[in-house]
């Protein structure tokens, strides 16, 4: 499932994000959602989240 809808993403979920510095390469970082940062219901590039590791990026795939 992609990460374009805020309603699909829950705190504690395992997701794959793309960090700002990795947007060109598309390299994904996996982790557990600590906070949902995007306020709007949807976003065309993915909902922005903070992982428990502290990494911030846009959700590209919900893994769980």
PDB file with one MODEL, atoms N, CA, C and O in Angstrom:
MODEL        1
ATOM      1  N   UNK A   1       0.853  -1.178   0.000  1.00  0.00           N
ATOM      2  CA  UNK A   1       0.000   0.000   0.000  1.00  0.00           C
ATOM      3  C   UNK A   1       0.901   1.244   0.000  1.00  0.00           C
ATOM      4  O   UNK A   1       1.903   1.291   0.713  1.00  0.00           O
ATOM      5  N   UNK A   2       0.538   2.242  -0.799  1.00  0.00           N
ATOM      6  CA  UNK A   2       1.357   3.455  -0.830  1.00  0.00           C
ATOM      7  C   UNK A   2       1.001   4.360   0.349  1.00  0.00           C
ATOM      8  O   UNK A   2       0.037   4.098   1.068  1.00  0.00           O
ATOM      9  N   UNK A   3       1.765   5.405   0.539  1.00  0.00           N
ATOM     10  CA  UNK A   3       1.592   6.261   1.709  1.00  0.00           C
ATOM     11  C   UNK A   3       1.046   7.633   1.393  1.00  0.00           C
ATOM     12  O   UNK A   3       1.486   8.618   1.988  1.00  0.00           O
ATOM     13  N   UNK A   4       0.092   7.730   0.465  1.00  0.00           N
ATOM     14  CA  UNK A   4      -0.448   9.032   0.065  1.00  0.00           C
ATOM     15  C   UNK A   4      -1.636   9.488   0.904  1.00  0.00           C
ATOM     16  O   UNK A   4      -2.009  10.660   0.847  1.00  0.00           O
ATOM     17  N   UNK A   5      -2.240   8.589   1.685  1.00  0.00           N
ATOM     18  CA  UNK A   5      -3.403   8.953   2.500  1.00  0.00           C
ATOM     19  C   UNK A   5      -3.028   8.907   3.975  1.00  0.00           C
ATOM     20  O   UNK A   5      -2.538   7.897   4.479  1.00  0.00           O
ATOM     21  N   UNK A   6      -3.269  10.022   4.654  1.00  0.00           N
ATOM     22  CA  UNK A   6      -2.934  10.123   6.080  1.00  0.00           C
ATOM     23  C   UNK A   6      -3.703   9.084   6.907  1.00  0.00           C
ATOM     24  O   UNK A   6      -3.170   8.551   7.880  1.00  0.00           O
ATOM     25  N   UNK A   7      -4.943   8.799   6.525  1.00  0.00           N
ATOM     26  CA  UNK A   7      -5.785   7.864   7.277  1.00  0.00           C
ATOM     27  C   UNK A   7      -5.226   6.438   7.268  1.00  0.00           C
ATOM     28  O   UNK A   7      -5.544   5.648   8.157  1.00  0.00           O
ATOM     29  N   UNK A   8      -4.398   6.103   6.274  1.00  0.00           N
ATOM     30  CA  UNK A   8      -3.833   4.751   6.168  1.00  0.00           C
ATOM     31  C   UNK A   8      -2.627   4.543   7.081  1.00  0.00           C
ATOM     32  O   UNK A   8      -2.215   3.406   7.315  1.00  0.00           O
ATOM     33  N   UNK A   9      -2.063   5.623   7.594  1.00  0.00           N
ATOM     34  CA  UNK A   9      -0.818   5.547   8.366  1.00  0.00           C
ATOM     35  C   UNK A   9      -1.118   5.710   9.847  1.00  0.00           C
ATOM     36  O   UNK A   9      -1.812   6.643  10.252  1.00  0.00           O
ATOM     37  N   UNK A  10      -0.593   4.801  10.644  1.00  0.00           N
ATOM     38  CA  UNK A  10      -0.813   4.818  12.094  1.00  0.00           C
ATOM     39  C   UNK A  10       0.540   4.840  12.809  1.00  0.00           C
ATOM     40  O   UNK A  10       1.523   4.290  12.314  1.00  0.00           O
ATOM     41  N   UNK A  11       0.574   5.473  13.959  1.00  0.00           N
ATOM     42  CA  UNK A  11       1.786   5.471  14.783  1.00  0.00           C
ATOM     43  C   UNK A  11       2.070   4.032  15.198  1.00  0.00           C
ATOM     44  O   UNK A  11       1.165   3.307  15.610  1.00  0.00           O
ATOM     45  N   UNK A  12       3.331   3.624  15.087  1.00  0.00           N
ATOM     46  CA  UNK A  12       3.730   2.263  15.425  1.00  0.00           C
ATOM     47  C   UNK A  12       3.810   1.337  14.224  1.00  0.00           C
ATOM     48  O   UNK A  12       4.280   0.206  14.351  1.00  0.00           O
ATOM     49  N   UNK A  13       3.357   1.798  13.047  1.00  0.00           N
ATOM     50  CA  UNK A  13       3.420   0.967  11.837  1.00  0.00           C
ATOM     51  C   UNK A  13       4.834   0.919  11.278  1.00  0.00           C
ATOM     52  O   UNK A  13       5.617   1.852  11.454  1.00  0.00           O
ATOM     53  N   UNK A  14       5.147  -0.178  10.605  1.00  0.00           N
ATOM     54  CA  UNK A  14       6.423  -0.346   9.922  1.00  0.00           C
ATOM     55  C   UNK A  14       6.253   0.154   8.496  1.00  0.00           C
ATOM     56  O   UNK A  14       5.407  -0.348   7.755  1.00  0.00           O
ATOM     57  N   UNK A  15       7.061   1.151   8.107  1.00  0.00           N
ATOM     58  CA  UNK A  15       6.923   1.778   6.792  1.00  0.00           C
ATOM     59  C   UNK A  15       8.285   1.941   6.122  1.00  0.00           C
ATOM     60  O   UNK A  15       9.329   1.823   6.764  1.00  0.00           O
ATOM     61  N   UNK A  16       8.252   2.215   4.815  1.00  0.00           N
ATOM     62  CA  UNK A  16       9.447   2.582   4.059  1.00  0.00           C
ATOM     63  C   UNK A  16       9.278   4.029   3.626  1.00  0.00           C
ATOM     64  O   UNK A  16       8.278   4.385   3.003  1.00  0.00           O
ATOM     65  N   UNK A  17      10.266   4.868   3.960  1.00  0.00           N
ATOM     66  CA  UNK A  17      10.210   6.283   3.596  1.00  0.00           C
ATOM     67  C   UNK A  17      11.381   6.636   2.686  1.00  0.00           C
ATOM     68  O   UNK A  17      12.359   5.895   2.588  1.00  0.00           O
ATOM     69  N   UNK A  18      11.260   7.782   2.025  1.00  0.00           N
ATOM     70  CA  UNK A  18      12.375   8.354   1.276  1.00  0.00           C
ATOM     71  C   UNK A  18      12.751   9.653   1.981  1.00  0.00           C
ATOM     72  O   UNK A  18      11.929  10.558   2.120  1.00  0.00           O
ATOM     73  N   UNK A  19      14.006   9.731   2.422  1.00  0.00           N
ATOM     74  CA  UNK A  19      14.508  10.932   3.081  1.00  0.00           C
ATOM     75  C   UNK A  19      14.691  12.041   2.053  1.00  0.00           C
ATOM     76  O   UNK A  19      14.838  11.763   0.863  1.00  0.00           O
ATOM     77  N   UNK A  20      14.683  13.301   2.502  1.00  0.00           N
ATOM     78  CA  UNK A  20      14.844  14.453   1.607  1.00  0.00           C
ATOM     79  C   UNK A  20      16.106  14.310   0.751  1.00  0.00           C
ATOM     80  O   UNK A  20      16.064  14.541  -0.457  1.00  0.00           O
ATOM     81  N   UNK A  21      17.225  13.932   1.369  1.00  0.00           N
ATOM     82  CA  UNK A  21      18.483  13.838   0.628  1.00  0.00           C
ATOM     83  C   UNK A  21      18.516  12.640  -0.323  1.00  0.00           C
ATOM     84  O   UNK A  21      19.395  12.559  -1.182  1.00  0.00           O
ATOM     85  N   UNK A  22      17.571  11.712  -0.181  1.00  0.00           N
ATOM     86  CA  UNK A  22      17.522  10.524  -1.044  1.00  0.00           C
ATOM     87  C   UNK A  22      16.445  10.623  -2.122  1.00  0.00           C
ATOM     88  O   UNK A  22      16.192   9.642  -2.822  1.00  0.00           O
ATOM     89  N   UNK A  23      15.802  11.786  -2.271  1.00  0.00           N
ATOM     90  CA  UNK A  23      14.703  11.904  -3.230  1.00  0.00           C
ATOM     91  C   UNK A  23      15.144  11.632  -4.663  1.00  0.00           C
ATOM     92  O   UNK A  23      14.400  11.024  -5.432  1.00  0.00           O
ATOM     93  N   UNK A  24      16.337  12.071  -5.030  1.00  0.00           N
ATOM     94  CA  UNK A  24      16.812  11.839  -6.406  1.00  0.00           C
ATOM     95  C   UNK A  24      17.068  10.365  -6.677  1.00  0.00           C
ATOM     96  O   UNK A  24      16.710   9.852  -7.738  1.00  0.00           O
ATOM     97  N   UNK A  25      17.685   9.685  -5.723  1.00  0.00           N
ATOM     98  CA  UNK A  25      18.018   8.269  -5.922  1.00  0.00           C
ATOM     99  C   UNK A  25      16.822   7.360  -5.636  1.00  0.00           C
ATOM    100  O   UNK A  25      16.740   6.258  -6.178  1.00  0.00           O
ATOM    101  N   UNK A  26      15.896   7.815  -4.788  1.00  0.00           N
ATOM    102  CA  UNK A  26      14.744   6.993  -4.424  1.00  0.00           C
ATOM    103  C   UNK A  26      15.057   5.949  -3.363  1.00  0.00           C
ATOM    104  O   UNK A  26      14.241   5.068  -3.095  1.00  0.00           O
ATOM    105  N   UNK A  27      16.260   6.047  -2.747  1.00  0.00           N
ATOM    106  CA  UNK A  27      16.662   5.090  -1.707  1.00  0.00           C
ATOM    107  C   UNK A  27      15.671   5.140  -0.543  1.00  0.00           C
ATOM    108  O   UNK A  27      15.328   6.214  -0.049  1.00  0.00           O
ATOM    109  N   UNK A  28      15.226   3.977  -0.120  1.00  0.00           N
ATOM    110  CA  UNK A  28      14.229   3.889   0.953  1.00  0.00           C
ATOM    111  C   UNK A  28      14.879   3.550   2.278  1.00  0.00           C
ATOM    112  O   UNK A  28      15.889   2.849   2.343  1.00  0.00           O
ATOM    113  N   UNK A  29      14.268   4.070   3.336  1.00  0.00           N
ATOM    114  CA  UNK A  29      14.694   3.804   4.704  1.00  0.00           C
ATOM    115  C   UNK A  29      13.499   3.202   5.430  1.00  0.00           C
ATOM    116  O   UNK A  29      12.405   3.767   5.399  1.00  0.00           O
ATOM    117  N   UNK A  30      13.697   2.064   6.080  1.00  0.00           N
ATOM    118  CA  UNK A  30      12.599   1.416   6.799  1.00  0.00           C
ATOM    119  C   UNK A  30      12.653   1.775   8.276  1.00  0.00           C
ATOM    120  O   UNK A  30      13.721   2.010   8.840  1.00  0.00           O
ATOM    121  N   UNK A  31      11.472   1.812   8.888  1.00  0.00           N
ATOM    122  CA  UNK A  31      11.411   2.090  10.311  1.00  0.00           C
ATOM    123  C   UNK A  31       9.980   2.099  10.817  1.00  0.00           C
ATOM    124  O   UNK A  31       9.040   1.788  10.086  1.00  0.00           O
ATOM    125  N   UNK A  32       9.838   2.465  12.090  1.00  0.00           N
ATOM    126  CA  UNK A  32       8.539   2.487  12.763  1.00  0.00           C
ATOM    127  C   UNK A  32       8.123   3.945  12.959  1.00  0.00           C
ATOM    128  O   UNK A  32       8.915   4.769  13.419  1.00  0.00           O
ATOM    129  N   UNK A  33       6.872   4.256  12.606  1.00  0.00           N
ATOM    130  CA  UNK A  33       6.362   5.626  12.687  1.00  0.00           C
ATOM    131  C   UNK A  33       6.254   6.075  14.145  1.00  0.00           C
ATOM    132  O   UNK A  33       5.625   5.413  14.971  1.00  0.00           O
ATOM    133  N   UNK A  34       6.885   7.220  14.440  1.00  0.00           N
ATOM    134  CA  UNK A  34       6.774   7.829  15.767  1.00  0.00           C
ATOM    135  C   UNK A  34       5.761   8.969  15.737  1.00  0.00           C
ATOM    136  O   UNK A  34       4.991   9.142  16.682  1.00  0.00           O
ATOM    137  N   UNK A  35       5.762   9.756  14.639  1.00  0.00           N
ATOM    138  CA  UNK A  35       4.841  10.895  14.532  1.00  0.00           C
ATOM    139  C   UNK A  35       4.487  11.129  13.072  1.00  0.00           C
ATOM    140  O   UNK A  35       5.311  10.921  12.182  1.00  0.00           O
ATOM    141  N   UNK A  36       3.248  11.567  12.835  1.00  0.00           N
ATOM    142  CA  UNK A  36       2.789  11.928  11.492  1.00  0.00           C
ATOM    143  C   UNK A  36       2.878  13.446  11.399  1.00  0.00           C
ATOM    144  O   UNK A  36       2.246  14.155  12.183  1.00  0.00           O
ATOM    145  N   UNK A  37       3.665  13.950  10.441  1.00  0.00           N
ATOM    146  CA  UNK A  37       3.937  15.381  10.362  1.00  0.00           C
ATOM    147  C   UNK A  37       3.040  16.120   9.370  1.00  0.00           C
ATOM    148  O   UNK A  37       2.799  17.315   9.542  1.00  0.00           O
ATOM    149  N   UNK A  38       2.543  15.442   8.341  1.00  0.00           N
ATOM    150  CA  UNK A  38       1.657  16.081   7.361  1.00  0.00           C
ATOM    151  C   UNK A  38       0.277  16.271   7.979  1.00  0.00           C
ATOM    152  O   UNK A  38      -0.286  15.342   8.557  1.00  0.00           O
ATOM    153  N   UNK A  39      -0.259  17.474   7.853  1.00  0.00           N
ATOM    154  CA  UNK A  39      -1.575  17.777   8.429  1.00  0.00           C
ATOM    155  C   UNK A  39      -2.714  17.491   7.454  1.00  0.00           C
ATOM    156  O   UNK A  39      -3.828  17.189   7.884  1.00  0.00           O
ATOM    157  N   UNK A  40      -2.453  17.580   6.140  1.00  0.00           N
ATOM    158  CA  UNK A  40      -3.521  17.373   5.154  1.00  0.00           C
ATOM    159  C   UNK A  40      -3.872  15.888   5.042  1.00  0.00           C
ATOM    160  O   UNK A  40      -3.077  15.026   5.416  1.00  0.00           O
ATOM    161  N   UNK A  41      -5.056  15.601   4.530  1.00  0.00           N
ATOM    162  CA  UNK A  41      -5.560  14.225   4.431  1.00  0.00           C
ATOM    163  C   UNK A  41      -4.783  13.397   3.421  1.00  0.00           C
ATOM    164  O   UNK A  41      -4.618  12.190   3.601  1.00  0.00           O
ATOM    165  N   UNK A  42      -4.302  14.041   2.352  1.00  0.00           N
ATOM    166  CA  UNK A  42      -3.523  13.334   1.327  1.00  0.00           C
ATOM    167  C   UNK A  42      -2.360  14.208   0.884  1.00  0.00           C
ATOM    168  O   UNK A  42      -2.359  15.421   1.098  1.00  0.00           O
ATOM    169  N   UNK A  43      -1.365  13.571   0.260  1.00  0.00           N
ATOM    170  CA  UNK A  43      -0.247  14.302  -0.336  1.00  0.00           C
ATOM    171  C   UNK A  43       0.257  13.482  -1.514  1.00  0.00           C
ATOM    172  O   UNK A  43       0.482  12.280  -1.373  1.00  0.00           O
ATOM    173  N   UNK A  44       0.437  14.107  -2.678  1.00  0.00           N
ATOM    174  CA  UNK A  44       0.827  13.350  -3.878  1.00  0.00           C
ATOM    175  C   UNK A  44       2.191  12.666  -3.784  1.00  0.00           C
ATOM    176  O   UNK A  44       2.428  11.671  -4.470  1.00  0.00           O
ATOM    177  N   UNK A  45       3.096  13.188  -2.940  1.00  0.00           N
ATOM    178  CA  UNK A  45       4.434  12.591  -2.820  1.00  0.00           C
ATOM    179  C   UNK A  45       4.571  11.699  -1.595  1.00  0.00           C
ATOM    180  O   UNK A  45       5.645  11.151  -1.344  1.00  0.00           O
ATOM    181  N   UNK A  46       3.499  11.549  -0.833  1.00  0.00           N
ATOM    182  CA  UNK A  46       3.537  10.716   0.367  1.00  0.00           C
ATOM    183  C   UNK A  46       3.427  11.553   1.627  1.00  0.00           C
ATOM    184  O   UNK A  46       3.858  12.705   1.659  1.00  0.00           O
ATOM    185  N   UNK A  47       2.854  10.972   2.653  1.00  0.00           N
ATOM    186  CA  UNK A  47       2.677  11.647   3.941  1.00  0.00           C
ATOM    187  C   UNK A  47       4.026  11.711   4.660  1.00  0.00           C
ATOM    188  O   UNK A  47       4.741  10.711   4.731  1.00  0.00           O
ATOM    189  N   UNK A  48       4.370  12.875   5.188  1.00  0.00           N
ATOM    190  CA  UNK A  48       5.652  13.040   5.885  1.00  0.00           C
ATOM    191  C   UNK A  48       5.517  12.534   7.319  1.00  0.00           C
ATOM    192  O   UNK A  48       4.575  12.887   8.029  1.00  0.00           O
ATOM    193  N   UNK A  49       6.473  11.701   7.732  1.00  0.00           N
ATOM    194  CA  UNK A  49       6.476  11.132   9.081  1.00  0.00           C
ATOM    195  C   UNK A  49       7.871  11.215   9.695  1.00  0.00           C
ATOM    196  O   UNK A  49       8.870  11.393   8.997  1.00  0.00           O
ATOM    197  N   UNK A  50       7.908  11.082  11.028  1.00  0.00           N
ATOM    198  CA  UNK A  50       9.173  10.922  11.748  1.00  0.00           C
ATOM    199  C   UNK A  50       9.215   9.500  12.259  1.00  0.00           C
ATOM    200  O   UNK A  50       8.260   9.030  12.876  1.00  0.00           O
ATOM    201  N   UNK A  51      10.320   8.808  12.006  1.00  0.00           N
ATOM    202  CA  UNK A  51      10.496   7.442  12.493  1.00  0.00           C
ATOM    203  C   UNK A  51      11.079   7.468  13.900  1.00  0.00           C
ATOM    204  O   UNK A  51      11.584   8.497  14.349  1.00  0.00           O
ATOM    205  N   UNK A  52      11.008   6.334  14.595  1.00  0.00           N
ATOM    206  CA  UNK A  52      11.572   6.232  15.952  1.00  0.00           C
ATOM    207  C   UNK A  52      13.073   6.503  15.953  1.00  0.00           C
ATOM    208  O   UNK A  52      13.628   6.919  16.970  1.00  0.00           O
ATOM    209  N   UNK A  53      13.734   6.269  14.816  1.00  0.00           N
ATOM    210  CA  UNK A  53      15.170   6.530  14.696  1.00  0.00           C
ATOM    211  C   UNK A  53      15.466   8.024  14.596  1.00  0.00           C
ATOM    212  O   UNK A  53      16.620   8.439  14.704  1.00  0.00           O
ATOM    213  N   UNK A  54      14.416   8.838  14.386  1.00  0.00           N
ATOM    214  CA  UNK A  54      14.593  10.280  14.231  1.00  0.00           C
ATOM    215  C   UNK A  54      14.591  10.729  12.781  1.00  0.00           C
ATOM    216  O   UNK A  54      14.550  11.928  12.506  1.00  0.00           O
ATOM    217  N   UNK A  55      14.636   9.783  11.848  1.00  0.00           N
ATOM    218  CA  UNK A  55      14.633  10.109  10.421  1.00  0.00           C
ATOM    219  C   UNK A  55      13.271  10.673  10.015  1.00  0.00           C
ATOM    220  O   UNK A  55      12.232  10.203  10.478  1.00  0.00           O
ATOM    221  N   UNK A  56      13.288  11.691   9.140  1.00  0.00           N
ATOM    222  CA  UNK A  56      12.059  12.309   8.647  1.00  0.00           C
ATOM    223  C   UNK A  56      12.019  12.160   7.134  1.00  0.00           C
ATOM    224  O   UNK A  56      12.992  12.464   6.444  1.00  0.00           O
ATOM    225  N   UNK A  57      10.880  11.687   6.623  1.00  0.00           N
ATOM    226  CA  UNK A  57      10.729  11.537   5.177  1.00  0.00           C
ATOM    227  C   UNK A  57       9.295  11.237   4.816  1.00  0.00           C
ATOM    228  O   UNK A  57       8.414  11.185   5.674  1.00  0.00           O
ATOM    229  N   UNK A  58       9.073  11.038   3.517  1.00  0.00           N
ATOM    230  CA  UNK A  58       7.720  10.774   3.017  1.00  0.00           C
ATOM    231  C   UNK A  58       7.513   9.272   2.823  1.00  0.00           C
ATOM    232  O   UNK A  58       8.378   8.577   2.289  1.00  0.00           O
ATOM    233  N   UNK A  59       6.356   8.787   3.264  1.00  0.00           N
ATOM    234  CA  UNK A  59       6.039   7.357   3.190  1.00  0.00           C
ATOM    235  C   UNK A  59       5.829   6.953   1.735  1.00  0.00           C
ATOM    236  O   UNK A  59       5.014   7.548   1.030  1.00  0.00           O
ATOM    237  N   UNK A  60       6.563   5.943   1.290  1.00  0.00           N
ATOM    238  CA  UNK A  60       6.413   5.395  -0.054  1.00  0.00           C
ATOM    239  C   UNK A  60       5.690   4.058  -0.028  1.00  0.00           C
ATOM    240  O   UNK A  60       5.061   3.666  -1.012  1.00  0.00           O
ATOM    241  N   UNK A  61       5.781   3.354   1.107  1.00  0.00           N
ATOM    242  CA  UNK A  61       5.126   2.047   1.211  1.00  0.00           C
ATOM    243  C   UNK A  61       4.854   1.729   2.675  1.00  0.00           C
ATOM    244  O   UNK A  61       5.690   1.972   3.546  1.00  0.00           O
ATOM    245  N   UNK A  62       3.672   1.182   2.929  1.00  0.00           N
ATOM    246  CA  UNK A  62       3.330   0.696   4.265  1.00  0.00           C
ATOM    247  C   UNK A  62       3.637  -0.796   4.267  1.00  0.00           C
ATOM    248  O   UNK A  62       3.055  -1.552   3.489  1.00  0.00           O
ATOM    249  N   UNK A  63       4.548  -1.221   5.138  1.00  0.00           N
ATOM    250  CA  UNK A  63       5.060  -2.594   5.103  1.00  0.00           C
ATOM    251  C   UNK A  63       4.272  -3.547   5.983  1.00  0.00           C
ATOM    252  O   UNK A  63       4.412  -4.761   5.840  1.00  0.00           O
ATOM    253  N   UNK A  64       3.450  -3.040   6.885  1.00  0.00           N
ATOM    254  CA  UNK A  64       2.724  -3.945   7.793  1.00  0.00           C
ATOM    255  C   UNK A  64       1.246  -3.705   7.714  1.00  0.00           C
ATOM    256  O   UNK A  64       0.474  -4.371   8.404  1.00  0.00           O
TER     257      UNK A  64
ENDMDL
END
